[in-house]
Amino acid sequence: MTIGKIISVIDDDENVRIAIEGLIKSLGLEARGFNSARQYLNSESIEATACLITDVQMAGLNGLDLYARLLAEGRAPPVVFITAFPDERIEARARRMGAIEFLSKPFDAQRLVECIHRAIALPGGSGAT
């Protein structure tokens, strides 16, 4: 496991979340999964997150609103948004917020791997606290 390269995955679909976590672990990186934005916000993982992968549509606080909050607080890591319901307006908002990528489910695993590598290579993606 690579220290300081924690990839946080937020998705209320347990099967998707577990699959992404497994992919991340296969890269030698640490994955931490959360079933909601609130669970992530209440965790100790925010400061250590090198890359955030979050679903857009979730009950309660959605992925875009979560990321807007993290940006406002100055605690936003590089982000990859994933969604089962692609929408051009939502994608445009995500990109304006600085998203690494906006992926529609189902997406190619290799494309997600490339996004993760790009995210952790960015100055804010070291995961260092």
C-alpha positions in Angstrom: 0.0 0.0 0.0 1.3 3.5 -0.8 1.2 5.8 2.2 -0.6 9.1 1.5 -2.5 8.0 -1.6 -5.9 7.4 -0.1 -8.7 7.2 -2.7 -12.1 7.9 -1.2 -15.1 6.4 -2.9 -18.6 7.7 -2.2 -21.5 5.8 -3.8 -24.7 4.6 -2.3 -24.7 1.6 -4.6 -22.7 -0.9 -2.6 -21.8 -3.1 -5.5 -20.4 -0.2 -7.5 -18.5 1.1 -4.4 -17.0 -2.3 -3.6 -16.0 -2.9 -7.3 -14.2 0.5 -7.4 -12.5 -0.1 -4.1 -11.2 -3.5 -5.4 -9.9 -1.8 -8.5 -8.1 0.8 -6.4 -6.5 -1.8 -4.1 -5.3 -3.7 -7.2 -3.3 -0.6 -8.0 -1.5 -0.8 -4.6 -3.4 2.2 -3.3 -5.6 2.5 -0.2 -9.3 2.8 -0.8 -11.9 4.0 1.7 -15.6 3.6 0.8 -18.5 5.6 2.0 -22.2 5.1 1.3 -23.1 8.8 1.5 -21.6 12.2 1.4 -22.5 12.7 5.1 -20.6 9.6 6.1 -17.6 10.9 4.3 -17.9 14.4 5.9 -18.1 12.7 9.3 -15.0 10.7 8.7 -11.4 11.4 9.3 -10.5 10.7 5.7 -11.1 14.2 4.2 -7.6 15.6 4.9 -5.9 12.4 3.7 -7.8 11.9 0.5 -5.6 12.2 -2.6 -8.5 11.6 -5.0 -12.3 11.6 -4.4 -14.5 9.5 -6.6 -18.1 10.3 -6.0 -21.5 9.5 -7.4 -23.5 12.5 -8.5 -27.0 11.3 -7.6 -27.3 10.3 -4.0 -29.9 10.7 -1.3 -29.3 13.7 0.9 -26.2 15.6 -0.1 -25.4 14.8 -3.7 -21.9 14.6 -5.1 -21.8 18.0 -6.7 -23.0 19.8 -3.6 -20.5 17.8 -1.5 -17.7 18.9 -3.7 -18.9 22.6 -3.7 -18.8 22.5 0.0 -15.3 21.0 0.1 -14.2 23.7 -2.4 -15.7 26.5 -0.2 -13.9 25.0 2.8 -10.6 24.8 1.0 -10.5 21.0 1.5 -11.3 19.7 -2.0 -9.1 17.0 -3.4 -9.0 16.2 -7.1 -12.4 14.6 -8.0 -13.8 12.2 -10.5 -17.6 12.3 -10.7 -19.5 9.1 -11.7 -23.2 8.8 -12.6 -25.8 6.4 -14.0 -27.8 9.4 -15.2 -25.6 11.6 -17.5 -26.8 15.1 -18.0 -25.0 17.8 -20.0 -25.8 20.6 -17.5 -24.6 18.5 -14.6 -21.5 17.5 -16.4 -20.8 21.2 -17.3 -21.2 22.2 -13.7 -18.8 19.4 -12.6 -16.2 20.5 -15.1 -16.5 24.1 -14.0 -15.8 22.9 -10.5 -12.5 21.4 -11.8 -13.4 17.7 -12.1 -10.7 15.4 -13.4 -13.4 13.5 -15.3 -17.2 12.9 -15.5 -17.8 9.2 -16.1 -21.1 7.6 -17.1 -21.9 4.2 -15.6 -20.9 1.7 -16.7 -17.5 3.0 -17.5 -14.3 1.4 -18.6 -12.1 0.5 -15.6 -8.9 1.5 -17.4 -10.3 5.0 -17.9 -11.0 5.3 -14.2 -7.4 4.1 -13.5 -6.1 6.8 -15.8 -8.2 9.4 -13.9 -6.9 8.2 -10.5 -3.3 8.4 -11.7 -3.8 11.9 -13.1 -5.5 13.0 -9.8 -2.7 11.7 -7.5 -0.1 13.3 -9.7 -1.6 16.8 -9.2 -0.2 19.1 -6.6 -3.3 18.7 -4.4 -3.4 15.0 -4.9 -0.6 13.9 -2.7 -2.9 13.1 0.2 -0.3 14.6 2.5 -1.7 16.3 5.6 
